[in-house]
Structures are given as C-alpha cells and as structure tokens.
C-alpha cells in the first residue's frame, strides 16, 4: 500500500500530512500498533510517499487504516492512496505446456509485470482489478505468481496460487490396457489409457504422463519408441497403442509427473508377446462402435506377418459373418508394409455386424474377426480434447477445436462416423474495444459484443472418436469473440474463443 501526501493544490508534498499505514484483520478490535504498520511516514524512495508491505496469512477480510502522524487534522491535508494486491488466479490450474489464466486483485496498471513459476507471463489484457495472462510451459506442480509495478516499486507475491499440470493430490487411474496375448510385431487391440483427476474429481488437462515399457515394445504415443512423456488432453486422458517386439511378458508403465514428484503415482499393465509363427494377422481396430441407424463406409485394415516380419504380396479375403454390409474390395494383397485395406459399407445399421479378414500364404490361412457395434443416439457422449478455450492475439489464427465422441460404457469406447455439428456465433465489441473474456468471466465492463456472423461446420469422428473443426474468422478480421458448441446425438460440448488486439 502506498500513500502520497498532497497539498491544497493536489501536488505531492512532504510538508503537509505525515501519513502512516496499518493493516488489521477485520475481526481485530484495533490492536495498537497494528500487526502490520509503518512506524514513521515517508519511508519509501519518494520523499512524499509512505509505503507498507504486509504478508496476509489467512483468507479473510482486512482493514486498512491511514493516520496523519502530524495529528492536527487540517482539512487541506489530502492524500492519494493505492493498494497493489494479487488475490487469486482463475483458473487456478493451467496445463504444464502453458495456458491462459487471469489474476484478480487491486491496483493493476497496463505496465504490471507478472511472472509465473519464475518465468515472465505475457500480458494479454489489463483492467484495474484483473489481468489476463498467457503462461509459458513449466514443470508440473504448485507455483508462485509474482506481480510488480516497476515504476512505483510495488510488488505482490501470491504463494502457491497456480498449479501447472499435475498437482500433489491428483489421482492417476488406468481406464484400459488389458489385452490378449499377441504375436511379436502385431499391435495389441486395446490401448493402454490413463485418466488424471483432481481432488475435486475434475479432469486434469496438461498433466505430464511418462510412458515406458520393458523389456521391449513400440509405443504409438512415443513415435514407436520405448518411452516418452505426453500431456493429458482436456478430458484428462492419455493413451498409447502397444506393439511387442520381444517374446515374453512386457510391462507398460505410466507415471504421473515423475520429474516433479519424488514418489510419483504410477499404474501399469502387462502384455504377453508370443513367438511369431509362419503366418500372423492382426486388425488395426477389431472392435468398432458406430452411431445406430447411420450409413457409413468403415475402413478395415489388416496387418500380416510371416515369422514376425511384415510381408508384402499375401492374399487377404474379407467376409461378412453376421449382419449385412458390402466391401469395396472383397480381396486384395498386402503392400510393402504388410498392410491391406478395404472399406465396409453399412446402411442404416441397426444391429451388430461381424466379419473376418483371412490371410493365406503357402497353403496356410489365418483369420482375424472384427465386430461393428451400433450405439444409440441417447448413449453418445462428447468429451473436450483440445482448443475449446482459447485466447490469442489478433494476428494469430485460432487452433482447431477437437472433441472425442464415445459411448456411455465404462470405460467409454470411441465412436466412429458420428456427425458432430460445430455451431458458433462470432461477435465484436462496440467500437472495436477489446473483448477481454476468460471462460465465463469478463474482465472488463465492455458492452456485450455485436453479433457479426454465425457459422456451422459438420465433421465426422475418426476411428479414435476424434472430430475436429477449424474455427473462423481469420486473423485479419479483428478482435472477436466466438461462442460455440459441438453437438452429436443428445450430447454437447461448449467452446469459447477470443482474439485480442
């Protein structure tokens, strides 16, 4: 807190009032001296200014008192006071990869400098009581926020106010990963997937997950390496596919932020790699879930190996064994990577459809079954994956908005071919004033934006249940606010995007 004494003309003066400052808890009856106080006036670098810094040790209300030490009560002894205080961050958690957050408090100026986790945060917008900021990447954990006004030599530190990625009380659980035995070189049909939740049960976005496997396997999330670190998506999920490269039991482990915590939480699963035979065959997706009643072209991809090596030129035949459908190519041969692909066409699918892919080589035939499961519209769920909350500068294009469509099972299964309708309203503030919003909270009192346009994009979910749309308008359209929703069946996911001048 700073108090500058002024004379009757409003000019700063050290010859009028002698201001001293005290701070009490609101319940304090008036302890003297105050628990935090300045013993004398004009203790700052400015000859006419008194400054008090205090550590607030609990969440409560406080009383600030200003007293004229001169004591003669002259009516022309005026002063100018300013409180510089950082109170809270919203949201109080950002991804370890960096993200947008607001700081609430008092006495902010456009020149207020902010650092989070020891690194400078970029100021996107400012008002007297809130700052909108972009934080750079940092390791997982609870971090401090430091604010400063260099011109006034004022600082405020918010201890443990912002959590990056995984917090110390988060939980890591495995949601899938149990697999049948598979031949070496064949991809396991079920991904190893984990979920990170906060103490309140909310999903944690941007938490660091370290995947590793022993003795040897290829992890799809790691570009087929044996270990890597990835971030959870906006629904708190991270996953990888597994391809065993050695015979025997392999162990796949996921650790939560091991670089930040000495005893990180971990979950693991095992997979048995079998000795490769003279002919092995696997399917990229042996189980596929689709919207009930839909008419779709479903890709079916087969991988064939002989003695553990991907083999070209092998004959592959596709057959429907239950239900109805037709193949674009009922038979073909594997390519140089041992893969063969066809498309299964289904019309208004109402019941489970089954089939198989059979590979033949040197008189030996091996088959792999696949199943197509219809999902009722009322059972479709939609999860945020990326881009549903964005703040960018006017010259920067928005990132795509991605969601995941699943069924209502536990754990949920990805749904292929769901039509996701991305609807949005595009607005601009009156007179092109900055639109300074963060999630559901506006940080200025600017009028609601003028509606410029609306947009609608329909995208189909892929084999992982992902549907993506590129929001508009482009960077040249000026500062805008986009409010939208992604909808499929009866499920909906909101998104809010803003570009700042």
Secondary structure, DSSP 4 states (H G I P E B T S, - for coil): -EEEEE-TTS-B-SSS--EEEEEEETT----SS-SEE-SSS--SSSTTEEE------SSS-EEEEEEETT-S--TT-EEEEE--EEEEEESSEE-TT-EEEEEEEE---TT-EEEETTEEPEEEEE-SSEEEEEEPP--SEEEEEEEEETTTTEEEEEEEEEEESS-TT-EEEEEE-----EETTSBPSS-EEEEEE-TTS-B-TT-EEEEEEES-EEEGGGTTBSEEEEE--TTSEEEE-EEE-SSEEEEEEEEE-TTT-TT--EEEEEEEEEPP-S-EEEES-SEEEEETT--EEEEEEEEEEETTEE-SS-EEEEEEEES--EESSSEEE--TTSEEEEEEEESS--S-EEEEEEEEETTEEEEEEEEEEEE-GGG-EEEEEE-SEEEEETTSPPPPEEEEEE-SSSSPPBEES-EEEEEEEEEE-GGG----EETTEESS-PPPPEEEEEEEEEEE--TTSEEEE-----GGG-S-EEEEEEEETTEEEEEEEEEE-
